[in-house]
Amino acid sequence: MSFDNYNITSAFSGEEALKKIEGKKKFDLVLLDIMMPRMSGYEVCKRIREKYLPSELPVILITAKNQVSDLVEGFSHGANDYLSKPFSKNEFLARIKTHLNLLKINSSYERFVPHEFLRTLGHETILDVKLGDQVQKEVTIFFSDIRSYTTLSESMTPKENFNFLNSYLSRVGPIIKKNDGFVNQYYGDGIMALFLGKTEKAVTASIEIQKEVLKYNVSRMNKGRKPIIIGVGLHTGLLMLGIIGDELRLDTGVVSDSVNTASRMEGLSKFYSASIIISEMTLSNIDNPDKYNHRFLGKVQVKGKKDIVSVYEFYDGDPEEIKKLKIETKSDFEEGLNLYFKILFADAAVFFKKVVDQNPNDRAARLYLEHCAHFMVQGVPDDWTGIELMVSK
């Protein structure tokens, strides 16, 4: 149904309206009668506001009630505007046009400051934001980076670089949002995103992004372009989200040592040639980690940090042949690690050699095999703990 060039979807009860709003179809505005069977317009508006901010989905209440108390009650439940019957067609269309224009403006702001960030700070619109706003949250922090991007970019003009980055980011950014995360920052070829809800959402997004990159590479190779490889790092911890800057220039910011750790997890994905690396803190926040294919990689002390972090590789997003090999060699790899930490390097080397023979591209197994050979020849320092000391980011 359409009216004055607007597409309209009708509902004959509050329950039906909510069901349609929660469906796949995206709505720009809700016209809501207060007097409805079983559920009043006030109740429906309140339910809508549990999920959508007024700046995300405007609601106009329509009713014959026009007492001040009725207006106050409508606004207290989250309505954007109020139309009293009877009203003229011109007034009706003018109100709709005004709120749709405001929605477009708010949607444009959201592309710079996500609604999720504003909601976390307790604000409904960007107009409420002020310097120094801040809140502490436990968050799963996502970092990703394109490997060897500098080399890749040198073969492209600045315009080609922009086109390439936007082509890549347009594929992976929506996956983050679909899994209830939001991109906090794009930095060249890198992404920093935050997941405020279930940690599993961050893991699922990471796997889906790796699978999307595999599809993207098929398209690139069909056009004669080189495939790309990305690494993902995840860490869960407390951080401060807030507004930083000065009175003339504000920006969203996150401050926490957890951010540095998450960035180091992404760096470790290069060291181990792994597609997804997560910290032990992230693993402990997953309800059922065994539903994902993963393996323990060891303990590391990353550059610039004193803490020791246990790290894990998740490989459900790897190409199928690589994933299959890692599944088949997991028990040998883990037994090799077990013997390695017991300083039984000759025995550990046997298992790591079995892994490398079956999967020559398993860099983690190859690294441990090299370590075993080194310690068997050079001996073991008295203070050896098996912790990998990272000298680069």
BELNORGI-V303799 format. One record per helix or strand of 2 or more residues. SS is the DSSP state (A for helix, B for strand). FROM is the first residue (numbers start at 1). LEN is the number of residues. If there is no record, write none. Layout:
<<SS;FROM;LEN> <SS;FROM;LEN>>
This chain:
<<B;2;2> <B;6;2> <A;14;8> <B;29;5> <A;41;9> <B;58;6> <A;68;9> <B;81;4> <A;89;22> <A;115;6> <A;126;3> <B;134;13> <A;149;6> <A;158;21> <B;181;7> <B;190;6> <A;199;24> <B;230;16> <B;250;6> <A;257;15> <B;276;4> <A;280;5> <A;289;3> <B;294;8> <B;309;6> <A;320;22> <A;345;14> <A;363;16> <B;388;2>>
